[in-house]
Amino acid sequence: MKSEDRQRVEIFLKKWKGSQGNERANYQGFFLELCDALAVERPVPKGSITGDRYCFDKDIKIFNKDGVTTNFADFYKEGHFLIEAKQGGNAAKRGTAKRGTKTYDIAMEKAFYQAQSYTPFLPSKPPFLITCDIGSHFEMWMSFSGNYGGYGAREKIDIGVKTRYAQNLSRRKVL
């Protein structure tokens, strides 16, 4: 990793790690800045490309016995991922729920099932289904076989924690 790349990521992590509060107020800024930190293209404004294949608040038309309901996926890129964001807190009444509590665990599990419920109504099933607690971690499920598995099948990635792979690269002076 080049020095400027590492610097962008470190600035992002310093700003967002441990943040808490309000998902609706923070999730778009968080993901836009994550795109910048990773040096990947930001989503274009919603409605500027037919089908909104890479956007925030992706319209998901849910067909059921009562008709059609429109729900919204927080962050979506067709053929790549669907992300449902939450934001916990370190104190009661701060964000989705207090991190580390049973209420919080239930909220994060519900986020997974919410995201999973959208996938049959997308043009194609994304290979990655992700929930994110802004400021804390990502939970990721892969579906190359057609099934994401249950909530327990997730991979958890803490924000700001180096993976074993990154630590090995760092020791070799690659990072």
C-alpha positions in Angstrom: 0.0 0.0 0.0 1.4 3.4 -1.0 1.9 6.0 1.7 -0.9 8.3 0.3 -3.3 5.3 0.3 -2.5 4.5 3.9 -2.9 8.1 4.9 -6.4 8.3 3.4 -7.5 5.2 5.2 -6.0 6.4 8.5 -7.8 9.8 8.2 -11.1 7.9 7.5 -10.6 5.6 10.5 -9.6 8.4 12.9 -12.8 10.3 12.0 -15.3 7.4 12.1 -13.9 4.8 14.5 -16.1 4.7 17.6 -18.6 7.2 16.2 -22.1 6.7 17.5 -25.5 8.3 17.2 -27.7 8.5 14.2 -27.6 6.1 11.3 -29.9 8.2 9.0 -27.7 11.3 9.6 -24.4 9.6 9.1 -24.5 6.6 6.8 -24.2 8.5 3.4 -21.3 10.6 4.6 -19.6 7.5 6.1 -19.9 5.5 2.8 -18.9 8.4 0.6 -15.8 8.9 2.7 -15.1 5.2 2.7 -15.2 5.3 -1.1 -12.7 8.2 -1.0 -10.4 6.4 1.5 -10.4 3.3 -0.7 -9.9 5.4 -3.9 -13.0 3.9 -5.5 -15.7 5.6 -7.5 -18.5 7.2 -5.5 -22.1 6.4 -6.4 -23.7 8.8 -8.9 -26.7 10.8 -7.8 -29.8 8.6 -7.5 -32.0 8.9 -10.6 -29.2 9.9 -13.0 -28.8 6.3 -14.4 -31.7 4.1 -15.3 -32.2 1.4 -12.7 -30.0 3.1 -10.1 -27.4 0.4 -10.2 -25.0 2.1 -7.7 -26.8 4.3 -5.2 -28.0 5.1 -1.8 -31.6 4.3 -0.8 -32.1 1.8 -3.7 -35.8 1.3 -4.3 -36.7 -2.3 -3.8 -40.2 -3.2 -5.0 -41.5 -6.0 -2.7 -44.4 -8.0 -4.2 -46.8 -9.6 -1.7 -50.4 -10.7 -1.4 -51.5 -7.1 -0.6 -49.8 -5.6 -3.6 -46.5 -3.8 -3.9 -44.5 -2.1 -1.2 -41.4 0.0 -1.8 -38.5 -0.5 0.7 -35.1 1.0 0.5 -31.6 -0.6 0.7 -29.2 1.8 2.3 -26.3 1.3 -0.1 -26.3 -0.8 -3.2 -24.1 -1.7 -6.2 -25.7 -4.1 -8.7 -23.6 -7.3 -9.1 -21.5 -6.4 -6.1 -23.1 -5.7 -2.7 -26.2 -4.6 -0.7 -25.4 -2.9 2.6 -27.9 -2.2 5.4 -26.5 0.3 7.8 -27.1 0.8 11.5 -25.3 2.9 14.1 -25.1 1.7 17.7 -23.9 3.7 20.6 -21.9 3.3 23.7 -24.7 4.5 26.0 -28.4 3.9 26.2 -30.6 5.9 23.8 -27.6 6.6 21.5 -28.1 5.2 18.0 -29.7 1.9 17.1 -29.1 0.4 20.6 -26.3 0.3 23.1 -23.4 -1.8 21.7 -22.8 -5.0 23.5 -26.3 -5.5 24.7 -28.9 -8.1 23.8 -31.1 -5.4 22.3 -28.1 -4.4 20.0 -27.5 -8.0 19.0 -31.1 -8.4 18.0 -31.1 -5.1 16.0 -28.0 -6.2 14.1 -29.6 -9.6 13.4 -32.8 -7.9 12.2 -30.6 -5.8 9.8 -29.3 -8.9 8.2 -32.8 -10.4 7.7 -34.0 -7.0 6.4 -31.2 -7.0 3.8 -31.7 -10.6 2.9 -35.4 -10.0 2.4 -34.6 -7.6 -0.4 -32.4 -9.9 -2.5 -35.2 -11.9 -4.3 -36.5 -8.6 -5.7 -33.3 -7.3 -7.2 -32.3 -7.8 -10.9 -29.5 -10.1 -9.7 -28.5 -11.4 -6.3 -25.4 -9.5 -5.0 -22.5 -11.7 -4.1 -22.0 -9.8 -0.9 -24.7 -8.9 1.7 -23.3 -6.6 4.3 -24.6 -5.0 7.5 -22.6 -2.2 9.0 -22.6 -0.5 12.4 -21.1 2.8 11.4 -18.1 3.4 13.5 -17.8 -0.1 14.8 -17.8 -2.9 12.3 -19.0 -4.6 9.1 -20.7 -8.0 9.0 -20.4 -9.7 5.7 -22.1 -12.8 4.0 -21.0 -14.2 0.7 -23.3 -15.9 -1.7 -21.6 -17.5 -4.7 -23.6 -20.7 -4.2 -27.0 -18.9 -4.1 -27.4 -19.0 -0.3 -26.0 -16.5 2.3 -26.6 -18.9 5.2 -28.1 -17.7 8.4 -27.0 -14.8 10.6 -24.3 -17.0 12.2 -22.5 -17.5 8.9 -21.2 -13.9 8.9 -17.6 -12.7 8.8 -17.1 -9.7 11.2 -14.7 -7.0 10.2 -13.9 -4.4 12.9 -13.2 -0.9 11.8 -9.6 0.0 12.4 -8.4 -3.6 13.2 -5.7 -4.9 10.9 -6.5 -8.4 9.5 -3.9 -11.1 9.7 -3.4 -10.6 5.9 -2.7 -6.9 6.4 -0.4 -7.6 9.3 1.6 -10.0 7.2 1.9 -7.5 4.4 3.0 -4.8 6.9 5.8 -7.1 8.2 7.0 -7.5 4.6 7.0 -3.7 4.2 4.2 -3.9 1.6 1.9 -1.7 3.7 
